[in-house]
Structures are given as C-alpha cells and as structure tokens.
Amino acid sequence: MSVVTIQLGQCGNQIGFEFYDLLSNSATKPGCAPSSSFHSNDYSDLVSERFFYANEKEKMFARAVMVDMEQKVVGQAFHETQRHSSTWSYHKDRQVTGRKGSGNNWAQGYCHHGPKCISDVLDKVSKEVERCDSLGGFLALMSLAGGTGSGLGAFVTTALKDEYPHTTIVNNVIWPYTTGEVIVQNYNAVLTLSHLYSASDGIVFMENEKMQKICSQLLRIKNISFKDINKVVASKLAGVFLPALETNNSVHLSKFVIADILRNVCSHTGYKLLNILNIPVVAKMSLAYTSYNWNMLVKHCRQMLIANANMEEGVNWSIKLPRQGKPVPSTVVATETSPFNRSLSNQIFLRGKDANIVDLSSFEDSQLYATWVPGYGRFHLAHHTTSYNDIEQSVTLLSNSQTPLKPLNAVVSKAWNMFASRAYVHQYCKHGIVEDDFVDSFVALEQVIKNYSSL
C-alpha cells in the first residue's frame, strides 16, 4: 500500500526532502539494487514500495508532488537529490510552481493560488497514484504560519478529499513559534486548522519551539538551523509511517497501512489532532556510548505521555495517574495545573530486536483514557524487528490526547484579540474572504477546544 506525499510551500518541501532522505536509508541495502515488488516480504522492499518507485535504471523516485508558488525551494530540493543522492530523486515532472508567493497571506494562497493551480496539482497527483499498485493514502506536509503552505495547503487538501473521497489523508502541520514568525501567523493557523478539520482524516502537529528544544538539549546542536529541525520532524514521521506489523490480541499479525493507523487513533470526527512522541533521541556521536532496554524506553515514553512532555529529559515524574477507584472527573482540563494528560487513543510503534515481545500492558490502563472510550479503541500496538535511523531500539507513540489544548488555546486567543480590532483583516478580504469566514473558523476551533477539554 503506497503513500503519495504532497509537499506544500517552503516548509513542506524542506521537510519532505529530509523525510525521503531518511526513508531511502531503510529502502536500500549495500550492494543491492532496490526492488519495487509489492509482494516481497523483505523489509527494504516494503519501504521501497510504500514510498518510492524504480525506473528502468533502478533509480528510486519519491512518490511525491512538490508544490510551491516560488520556484526556489522546490528547485533546491530537486537539485540536491541530483547532486548528492545516489539512491533516490524527485521526478522532474512532479513539480508545481509559480512566480510569486503568497506573502504570508492565507487568503491569497487559498483564494488565488488554489483555484489557479489545483488542476495542475491534481494532474501530478493522479500520475503518482497511477504508479501505485495500491494507494494507501496521502501525506500532506505543510506549515501553519505562512501563506502558501497554509492557504494553498488547505485548498489542496479539500480538493484531494473531493477527488479521492475514500482515500485517507493525513496532514503534518508545523506549529509556528509562540514569539512569532509573521505577524498574521495566528490568523493563518486558525483558518488552516478549521478547514483541515473538515477535509483531513488526521492532523499531526509539531511545534517549532519543541523541535528546536530537542535539537538543543538532546542532540546538542549549538547553531540550530531549520535543516536540523526538519530532520527531527522527519525522524518522528518515519517512526510512524515506516512499515510495521499490527498485533491484535498478541497473536494475529497483519501488514499495517496508513488507513489502519488513522482508524485506530482518529475514530471520532471531533478529535483529529495527533502528537508524536519518540524515544530515544540521541546525538549520532553518542550512540556508541548509549544503551537502552525496552522496559526503560516504555516506562519513559508512558511518563512523557502522562506528563505531557515532548522529550524524556526533564520529564516530571511526580505526575501520577489516580489510583484505581478514585478517577479524576472527565471535566478536568489538561493545563499546567491538571494532574495528567488524558488520552482518547494511543498507537505505539516499537522498532528493533525483540520488539514483538515487549510488555506494553501499562499503556492499557483505563485511567489514561476518557471514560467513554471503549476498551478496544484505546490502545493499539505495531512493531517491526528492523530498527531505523541508526537506533537499535526505539519507541514512537502517536497520541490523540489533550496535548494540543495549550497551543491551540493560545493561537485562537491571539487571533481573536487581533480580530476584535479588525487588525489586518482587510488584507484577507481583498483576496475574497469575508469576516464571517473568520468567525466560522473561530467557532469551529472553539468546538475542538471544548471537545479535548472534556476528555
């Protein structure tokens, strides 16, 4: 089951490059040409079939469509694969570019660039879909802060859902810095998220500040660049979307695809915001001196979930689940003062030796979840004994929990304050949206906040 990626805007294309570069390491073997055989059981072949296809010269091409209204970043990513990658490349005919960007204006991306280029985008996507033996879903990579990734990204996602109504769509969105990348970033984020909630099947969000903190504190990078942050994002995504085996009742094994993942963690249309936790995150130079065991990794990952921590360093171990028989009321909101982060559902991925025999019963504790979620819908396990990203044993947790409440509250609140004085609203209205479009977006996201607050 293949995944077609749509890289949208500068951020989406830069993350896409790092994502495919990481995947290519799992899709190739020293001295062996990649295979695109759908029926092969070899792990590298499964990776290749899911994310790449090979031409007659056995060169791997990413199953991706590159979209940006400025040509520079798309061209850089394409030429980078031509110069430095001996194993994979983007197809030169899978690029959609323009001559003028969106000027950090969501409305310009959505109302102007969207209708103008959508037929070209869908044509490129259709050609990628035709190359798939079986289409497993779409992965859209985009930012919330700018104009093209957010505005055009929302338009493209809606068009994809109309064109492929029965195909799973996952959006990976990069949350802007709290201090601000652009002055209207909160408008862009609110408008994007409200539209994605209608068209996307799942929205994986990653906060720039938290990714930068990982680079600084765990990877010990002194002069952090966006490339470093994008590598962290790519590693998290790969931990989820690389091939794995789903374990049902610890007996039945089946090949695990993107639609199954979303069915497990986004079974309710009111809850689509997903967070990825991964452990360990170690600097390459420290790998040789670092050792882990499954019990420790699982214990730390569980505490990260409970304490709403993005990394294991500095996690608050004093936050505990309530004792059995003393449940916390479901109305408790996951804020800085709440006892723990409550979940709707969790999907865990274990990768490495003996991943199929790890005890994960601690994640089945009913106290972790909202009381109304049935037992069979709370926790799901997938694993593969093949490691990735040079880490011998790793845990990746895809969580649908109260984690988004704090950043979502902050974005909506700041956008409301600006909208109350109608600051910069005219810059959006001149491209075709009206004030009611803002109000509708606020209402939609306030409902999302209410949903997660009541878990």
N, C-alpha and C positions, 0 to 999 in steps of 0.2 A: 504494500500500500504506500504509494508515493505522496510526498508533501511538496506542494508548489509554494515557494516563498515570494511574497511581493515586498520589495524594499522601497520604502516611500520616504522621499526627502533626504537631506544630508545625513541625518542621524540614522535613518533606516538603512541606507546604503552602506554606511561605515560599519554598523553592527553586522549587517549581512555578510560583509567580507570576512570579518573575524569569525563569524559563525561557521561559514563554509570552510574556512581555512582549518578550523579545529576539526570539523567533521571529516575532512579529507584525510586526516591522520588516522582515523578509525576505518576509513574505507579502502585503504591501500596497505599492502604488505611489501616489505623489502624484496625486490626481485620478482614480484608477481604483478601482472597487468590486472587492473580492476575488472570485475565482471558485473554485468547488469542483469544477471539471471534472477528472475523473480522467484524461481522455485528452489534456489540454492539455500542450504541450511547454514552455510558459512557466515559468520558474523559480519565480516568485512563486505560480503556480497549483499547482505541485508541493508547495511548502511548505504552502500553504493546505490542500490535500487530505490531506497527511500528518498535520497537527496540529490542523486546525480544520474546522468545517463552518459553512455560512452559512444563516441563516433567510431568510424571505421579504423581510425588510427589509435583507438583505445585511449583517447584523451577524455577525461571526465569533464562534463559540463554541469554546472549547478542548475537545478530545476528552479530557476529564479527569474523574475521580471524586475528590472531596475527602473524606478520612476522618480524623476525629479524635474522641477521646472527650470533648473540651471544645470548645465551640462558638466560642470567642473568635477563634482564629486563622483558622478557616475563614470566619467572618463578616467579618473584616477583609479577607481576600484578595478575597472576593466583592464587597464594597462598594467596595474600591479600584478594581476594574475598572469599576464603575458610575460612579464619580466622575471618574476621571482618564483612562480609556482610551476613545477614540472609535472604536477599530477592533475590539476583541475583549472577550469577557467569559466568565465561567464560567456554565454553565447552573444555574439556581436549584434544579433538581430532581436534581442530581448530587452532593448533599451527604449524608454520613452522620455524624452527631454524637451525642454523649451528654451526660450531665450531670456525669459525674465521670471524671477522667483515670485513668491507671494508676499514678500515684505512683512513677514511675521503677522499677517492678517488672515485669520481663519476664513473669513468670508470670501476673500479673493481666491484662496485655494479651493473652497467648496463651491462657490457660485460661478467663478470664472474659469479657472483651470480645470475643474472637474468635468463639466459638460464638454469643454473643448477637447480634452484628450481621452475621455473614457472609452471611446470606440477603439482607439489605438491600444489602450491598455488591455481591454478585453480581448482584442485580437491576439496580442502577445501571450496573454494568459491561456487562451484557447489552444494555441500551438504547443504550449508546455503541457497542457492537460492531455492533448492527443498523444504525446510521447509517453504517457504513463500507462502501464498495463492496467493499473487500478489506482484511481485517485483517492487518497486517504484524507485529504483536507488541505486547507490553505493556512499559511502562517504569514501574517502581515506585520512588518517591523516599522515602527514609526515613533515620532516624538509628539508630546502634547504641547510644547511651548511655542514652536514656530508656526508658519502658515501653511507650507506645503505638506509636511508630514501629518499635521493635524487636520487641516481643512480638506485637502485632496485625499488624505488617507481615509477620512470619514466617508467621503463621497465614493471612493473606490470600494470600500468595504460594503456599503449599501448596494452598489451595483453588482458586486460579486454575489451577494445573497440573493438578489433578484435573478441573476443569470444561473446560479447553481444553488437553488433553494434547499437541496437535500445534502449538501456538502458542508462539512464542519469548517468554520472559520475561527481561528484564534488570532487575536491581536496582541502583540507585545508592545506596550507603550512605555516610553521613558518619561518619568515624572520630573518636572523642572525643579531647579534649585529653589529653596524657600526664599533666598535673598533676591532671586530674580535674574533671569537670563534676558527677557524682554519685558517691557512694562505691561503689555497686554497678555502675558502668558496665562493668567488665571481665566480670562475670557476664553482664550483658545482651548484651555484644558476642559472647562465646563461644557463648551459647545461640542467638543470632540467626544467626551465621555458619554454625554446624553445621546448622541447619535449612534455611537458604537453599541450602547446598551440595547438598541433596537435591532441592530443588524448582526452583531458578533455573537458567537456562541460562548466565548470566554475571553476575558481581558486580563492578561498577565501584566502587572505593573511593576516597574522597578524605579526606585528613587535615585536620582543622580547623586545626592548627598551621601546616601548609604553605600552606593557603589564606590564613591571616592574614599569613604572611610575604610572600606575593605582594602583598597589599594594602599592606603597609608599605613593602617595598623596591622594588617595580616600579611600583605605582600611586600611591605617595607619599601615601597617605591617613594623616592624623595621628590622628584619633579613629575607629578602626575599629569598625564595627557589624556585627551578623550580616547585615544587608542587604548590606553591601559584600562580605562573604564569600560570600553566596548568589549575588551577581552573577558572581563568579569561577567558582563551580561551574556556573552556568547557561551561561556562555560556553564552558567546556570541553565540556559535554554537547552544546551546539549544534554545535560543531565536528565532532562525530562523527555526530549524528543528522539534521542537515540533509541534503537530497537531494544525492547525488553520483553520479558515473559510475565504475563499476569498470573498470579497464583490465586486460585479460587479454592477455598477450604483446604489449602496447603496440599492439594492433590492434583487438580487439573491444571495443565499448562496450555496456554494459547498465545499466539502472536498478538502483541499489543499495539494498537494503532491509535492515531490522534483522536478519532471519534470516541473510542473507548475511554480515553483519558477524560475528555470533556463530559462524557456521560456519567462518569464517577464523581467528578468534583463540581459540576455545574448542572445538577439535575433540576434545579429550580430557577426559573427565568428571572426572579428578583435578586438573585445572588450570582454575579458573574465576575467579580473581581478576585483575582488569584495572585498569590505571592509565592516566590520560590526561595526556599532556604537550602543551602548546600554546605556540606561539611565533609572532609576538612578543606580549608583554603590555605594553601601553603606556598611560599615562595619557592621557585624551582631550585634555588641554591640550597634550600633547607630540606629538600625531600630525602636526601641520603641519610640525614640525621634524625628523621622523624618516623615514629612508628605508632600505629593505631590498632585497636581491635574493635570488632563490631559492637560489643556491648557498650563501650565508651562512646562510640560515634552515635549510636541510637539514643543513649541517655542524654547526651549533649544536644542532639537535634530536638528531642522532645522538650527539653527545658527552654530552648530557643523559641519553640512554638508557644509554650505556656507563658513565657515572659515577654513575648512579642519582641524578640531580639533578632537582628538581622545577621549577627555573627556570634560565634561562640565566645570570643574574647570579651570579658566584662559582663557576661550574662548574669542576670540577677537570680541566684539560686534560692533566695528567700521566698520567691513567689511559688506558692504551692496550690495544688488542686484541693478543693474542700474534701473533707472526709466523707466516706460513704454514709448516706443517711442525713447529711447536712448540706444539701445542694444550695448553690447560690441562685437567687431569683433570676429568671431569664431576662428580666428588665435591666440588669446591670450592664452598663456600657463599658467597653474596653477602653478606658482612658488611663492616664498616668497613675490614677489612684485606684483603679479597679484591681481586684485580686488576681485575675489571669485573663489571658486571651482566649475567648471561646470560639470554637470552630463549628462550621456547618459540615465540612467533609475534608478529608486529607488523603492524598495519594503519595505514597513513598516509593522511591526508586533506589534499589541497592545495586551497586556495580562493583564486582571484584570477586576474588576467590571466596567460596563458601557463602555467597550472597543468598543462596537458596535455602539455607538452614538457620538463618538468624531469627532469634526470638523477638517478635515485634508486638507482643501482647500488651505492652504498656501504652501503645497508641490506640488500643481498642477500649480504653477506659471511658465509660459513658459520661464521666464528669467533664471530659474535654469538649463535649458536643452539646448543642442546643437540645433541649429535652424532647422536642417534637420530631427530631430526625430519627428515622427508624434505624435499628442496629445494622442492617445490611447496607445502608447508604453512607455510613460514617467513615470507614477506613478501608483503603484498598492498597494492595501491595503488588509491585512489579520488580523484577530483578533480572540481572544477567551476570554470569560469572566472568565476563570480559570487563576489564577496567577501562578507564578512559582518562585523557588529559594527564597522563603520567602518574595518576594517583592509584595506588594498588587497591584501596578500599574506599568507597565514597558513598555518602547518603545524600539524596536530593529529595526534598519534600515540597510538593505542590499543594498549597493550602488555601482553602476557601474559608477565611476566618475574619475576625474583626480588625485585622491589621490595617486595612485601608481607611478606617474611620478617621484617624487623626489627620493624615494628609488630605483626605477628601473634605473634611470639615474646614480645614484651613483654606483650601483653594476656593470652595464655594463661598465662604465668608468674605474673603478678599475680593472676589469677583462681585458679590452683592454690594459691598461698600463702594466699589467703583461705579457700578451700575446705578446706584442710588443718586449719584450726582451726574449720571449720564456721561461720565468721562470716556472719551474715545469712541463712544457708540456710533457717532456719525461716520467714523472711518469704516465701520462694518456695514452700516445701512447703505452707503453709496455703492456697495457691490451687490445689493439685492436682498439682504435680510432685513427684518423689521424688529422692533423692540419686543414684540410678542415672542419671537424666536428665542431671545434671551430668557424671557420669563418661563417659557416652556422647558428650557434646559435646566433652569434652577429648580423648577418643580420636580422634574424627573430625578435629579440627583438628590434632592432632599428626601424623596421617597427611598432611594437607595440607602442613604444615611440612616433613615428610620428602620429599614429592614435589618441592616447589620447591627444597629444599636439594640434591637430586640432579640438578638440571638441568645 
